[in-house]
């Protein structure tokens, strides 16, 4: 088995884990009194996880067909990796704050997979993958497009349906619109920072791609 094939198989396994976690999380939320299908698919975590599964499968197929990644594939990988990492960071902060506020948030196994395990595995894949492309810095502008549209959609939909996926987006649950804007700016900053870090990793000095082990070499 070649190194490239091993990466492809590992990504297919990660995508399968993502589908398994999403299915488990959906089943878990069925037991919540306020459950609604539209609300479930409005979570940034769920949307980013679905996108991550699609992109990871695409990256696995490319890895089976090509010796190195084209730039567009790794731009998409960097985006979804950024999004699921942000989901994990924000969720971790929410869970941590809940404990300090004398109430607890249940974290089922499916949520642990979605928020912590899968993002960590995706980050490791990104860091150790020697076949990824060198990303241009202009990519950072694209990384923020989806989160901004998601925020606008959520802030518009929230008052209409009377529900927000995260408490800090509801001005009634914080000190007011100003605090909501503050939280949104922090999230945008975190997304930009993580995307910049992933881009920087691709620009570190490493073995030139044309000097990597040939396609047919074995482990």
N, C-alpha and C positions, 0 to 999 in steps of 0.2 A: 504493500500500500504506500502511495506517495504521501508526502506531507500535505500537499494541496488537497488530495482526496480526503485525508483525515480531517482537515478543516471543514470540508464540505459536509461530511457525515456528522461532525460535531454540531454544525449549524442546523442540520435537519433535526437532530435530537433536541436542540434548544427550541426550535420552532414547535416541535411536538409538545415540549414541556409548556410552552406558551399557550397552546390550544387547550391542553389539559388544565392549566391553571385558570384560564378564562372560563372554561366549562364549570369547574369547581366553584369559582367565585359567583357565577350566575346562579348556580344551584343554592349556594349559601344565601344570597340576597333574596331568594324566593321566600325565605322565612321572615324577612323584615316586613313589618306592617306597612311601611310607606313604599314598598317595592312597586316600581313601574318600569316596563321595558324601556320606554323612552328615556327615563332617568338613568337607568343602568348604562345605556350606551352614550350618555352625555358626560360621563366621567372622563377626565383627561387620561387617567390611568388605563381605562378600557380602550379608548380610541388609540392611544399610543401603543398599547400592547398588540392590538389587531394589526396596526401598521407595521409594527416590529416583526410580527410573524410573517407577513407578506414579504417584507424586505429581506429577512433572514433566509427564507426559502429561495428567493431570487438570487441572493448572494451564494447560496449553496449550489444552485444550478450553474451559475457562472463559474464557480470554482471547479466544477466537474468538466466544464467545457473549455475553459481558458486557463493558461498558466499564471496569469496575473489579473487583477481586477481593473476594469475601466473606471475612470474617474466618477462617472455618474452613479455607479453602484456604491462606491464608498462614500459619496456625498449623501446618498439615501441612508446608508448604514450609520453614518455619523449623526444624521438627524434623528433617527429613531432611537439610537443609543443615548443621545442627549435627552430625549423626551422621557424614556423609561427611567433614566438615572434621576431626572428631576422629580418624577413621580415618587420614586423611592425616598428622596431627600425630604420632599414636602410631607409625605405620609409619615415618615419617621418623626418629623418635627411635631405633627399633629398628635401622634401617639404620645410623644414625650410631654407635650403641653397638657394633654388630658390627665396624665398622672399627677402633674403638679397642681391641677385644678380640682382635684378630689373626685374625678370621675374617670371611668376606664373605657377604653375602646377595645373590643374583641378583635384579635388578629388571627383569623383562621389560616390554615395551611395554604389555601389558595391565594390569600392576600400576601402571605410571606413569600410565596413563589413569585407573584407578580411584582411586588414592590422591592424585594431585596435580592432573592436568589438569581432570577433571570437577568436583572440589570447588572449584577456583579459578573455573571458569566459573559454577558455581552461586552462588558468593559474589558475583561481579560482577553476575550477574542480579539478585540480591537488593538490591545496593547502588544500582544505577542504575534499577531498576523504579519508575516514578512512580505506578503503578496499585495498589500493594500497600496492604493495610489497616493501620490503626494497631492493633498488637497490645496486649492487656492484659497487665500484669505477671504476673497469675495463671497465664498460659500456662507460665511457667517450671516449675511443678510437674508439668505434663504432659510436658514435654520429657525429664524424667529417668526416667519410668516404664519405657519400653522398655529403656534401658540397664541399669537395676537388675534387671529380670526376666532380661535376657540374662546378666548376671553370675551371678545365682543359678542359672540353668539350667546355665551352663558349669561352675560350681564343683561342682554336684551330679553332672553327667554325667562330668566329667573323671576322677574316681577309678573310675567304673564301666567306662569304655572304655579308660582308661589313656592318654588323649590330651587335650591342651589346645591351643586355637588360638594362644595367646600364652604365651611362656615364663614371664612374671611371674605368671601365674595358677596355675602349678604350684609348690607350696611346695617340691618337691624340687629345683627348678632355681634357687631363690633361697635366702635364709638361713632361710626358714621361713614359717609362716602370717602372722606379723606383717608381713613385707615385702610379701606378697601383698595383705593388707588395705591397706597403705600405698599401693601402686600403684593399687588400686581406688578409694581415696579421691581420689587425684590425678586419675584419669580422670573421676570424678563432678564434681570441682571444675572441670575443663576443660570438660566438657559444659555445666555450669551457666553458666560464664563466657561461652562462645560463644553460648549461647542468649540470655543477657542482652544481649550486644552486638547480636545480630540484632534483638531486641525494641526496644532503644534506637534503632537506626537507623530503625525505622518511626515513631518519635515525634519525630524531628528536624523542625524547621520546613521545610516545603516547600510548593510550590504546592497550594492546596486541590484536592481531587480534582474538585470540580464546576467548577473553572476550567481543567482540563486541556483540551487540544485536543479538539474534538468527535469522536465516533466515526467520522464519515465523512471527517475531514480527512486529507490526504495528507502524506507526508514532504516 
